[in-house]
């Protein structure tokens, strides 16, 4: 079973530092990273910067369209207007079928604001205590959703076609 995890940091560069920590954890065999991306939102900017972490992505990495859709739903829907927002909302509804529901979207949207950053990572086989300990000095806020095996398969299937 895969876990889609979001670690929110109080600084706009916290997620970039955390990506290095994640790479270390992966090299120690404490977590299997399937894919990862960062969002950094410096204070005073209208929208965040996003980056897929190709150097951490494993063989089962999702396509960039997954991250684009997820980040679009999280951060850009209010900017698109009603017509595009409604279309993205319909697609977002289908994400609930693969374990990414409105509560998850809403909680991330509320927490990742200007002046913060977040590390989004799709993992499995994590040693939770070691992962949490590795990030303790950064004082992140952990948001996450677990994906069942079926939800993970649907996620991969859906974005393989895009």
C-alpha positions in Angstrom: 0.0 0.0 0.0 1.3 3.4 -0.9 1.0 6.6 1.2 0.6 10.0 -0.3 2.2 12.2 2.4 2.4 16.0 2.6 4.8 17.6 5.0 4.1 21.3 5.5 6.9 23.6 6.6 6.7 27.1 8.2 9.3 28.5 5.8 9.2 28.8 2.0 12.5 26.8 1.7 11.7 24.0 4.2 10.5 21.6 1.6 13.7 21.8 -0.3 15.7 21.0 2.8 13.4 18.1 3.5 13.9 16.7 0.0 17.6 16.2 1.0 16.5 14.4 4.2 14.1 12.2 2.2 16.9 11.2 -0.2 19.0 10.2 2.8 16.2 8.1 4.2 15.7 6.4 0.8 19.5 5.6 0.5 19.3 4.0 4.0 16.4 1.8 3.0 14.0 3.5 5.5 11.5 4.4 2.8 10.8 3.6 -0.8 10.0 6.8 -2.7 7.9 6.3 -5.8 7.6 10.0 -6.6 7.9 13.4 -4.9 7.4 17.1 -5.6 7.8 20.3 -3.7 5.8 23.4 -3.4 7.5 26.6 -2.2 5.4 29.7 -1.7 7.5 32.8 -0.7 5.7 35.5 1.2 4.3 38.2 -1.0 4.0 36.0 -4.2 0.6 35.4 -5.7 1.2 31.7 -6.4 3.6 29.0 -5.4 6.5 27.4 -7.3 6.2 23.7 -7.9 8.9 21.1 -8.8 8.8 17.4 -9.4 11.8 15.7 -7.8 12.9 13.4 -10.6 16.1 12.5 -8.8 14.0 10.9 -6.0 11.4 9.2 -8.2 11.5 5.5 -8.4 10.7 3.2 -11.3 7.0 3.5 -10.5 6.9 7.3 -10.7 3.7 9.0 -11.7 3.6 11.3 -14.7 4.0 15.0 -14.3 0.4 15.3 -15.2 -0.5 13.9 -11.8 1.4 16.6 -10.0 0.1 19.2 -12.4 -3.5 18.2 -11.8 -3.1 17.9 -8.0 -1.4 21.3 -7.7 -3.9 22.9 -10.1 -6.7 21.7 -7.8 -4.9 22.9 -4.7 -3.5 26.2 -5.7 -4.8 27.5 -9.0 -8.6 26.7 -9.3 -9.5 30.1 -7.8 -7.5 31.8 -10.5 -9.0 30.0 -13.4 -12.6 31.2 -13.3 -15.8 29.3 -13.0 -15.7 27.3 -16.3 -12.2 25.9 -15.9 -12.7 25.6 -12.1 -15.9 23.5 -12.7 -14.0 21.2 -15.1 -11.1 20.7 -12.7 -13.6 20.2 -9.9 -15.2 17.3 -11.9 -11.7 15.8 -12.4 -11.0 16.3 -8.7 -14.1 14.3 -7.9 -12.6 11.4 -9.7 -9.5 11.7 -7.6 -11.7 10.7 -4.6 -12.1 7.3 -6.3 -8.3 6.9 -5.9 -8.1 8.0 -2.3 -7.5 11.7 -2.7 -10.7 13.2 -1.3 -12.1 16.7 -0.8 -11.1 16.7 2.9 -7.5 16.0 1.9 -7.6 18.7 -0.8 -9.2 21.2 1.6 -6.8 20.6 4.4 -3.7 21.0 2.2 -5.2 24.1 0.6 -5.8 25.7 4.0 -2.3 24.8 5.4 0.0 25.6 2.4 -0.2 29.4 2.2 2.3 32.2 1.3 5.4 32.0 3.4 5.2 28.2 3.7 6.3 25.2 1.7 5.4 21.5 1.4 6.9 18.2 0.4 4.5 15.9 -1.4 5.7 12.3 -1.6 4.3 8.9 -2.7 6.0 6.2 -0.6 5.7 2.7 0.6 7.7 0.5 3.1 8.4 3.4 5.4 9.7 3.0 8.9 7.4 5.7 10.4 9.4 6.4 13.6 12.6 6.9 11.7 11.0 9.2 9.1 9.3 11.3 11.7 12.5 11.5 13.7 14.5 12.6 10.6 12.1 15.6 10.1 11.8 16.5 13.8 14.3 19.4 13.6 12.2 21.1 10.9 9.0 20.9 12.9 6.8 20.1 9.9 3.1 19.5 10.0 2.2 16.1 8.7 -0.9 15.7 6.5 -1.4 12.4 4.7 -3.8 10.0 3.0 -3.3 6.3 2.7 -4.0 4.7 -0.6 -5.3 1.1 -0.7 -3.7 -1.2 -3.2 -6.7 -0.8 -5.5 -6.6 3.0 -5.2 -2.9 3.0 -6.0 -3.5 0.8 -9.1 -6.3 3.1 -10.3 -4.1 6.2 -9.7 -1.3 4.7 -11.8 -3.7 3.5 -14.5 -5.4 6.9 -14.7 -2.2 8.9 -15.1 -0.6 6.3 -17.4 -3.3 7.2 -20.0 -2.9 11.0 -19.7 
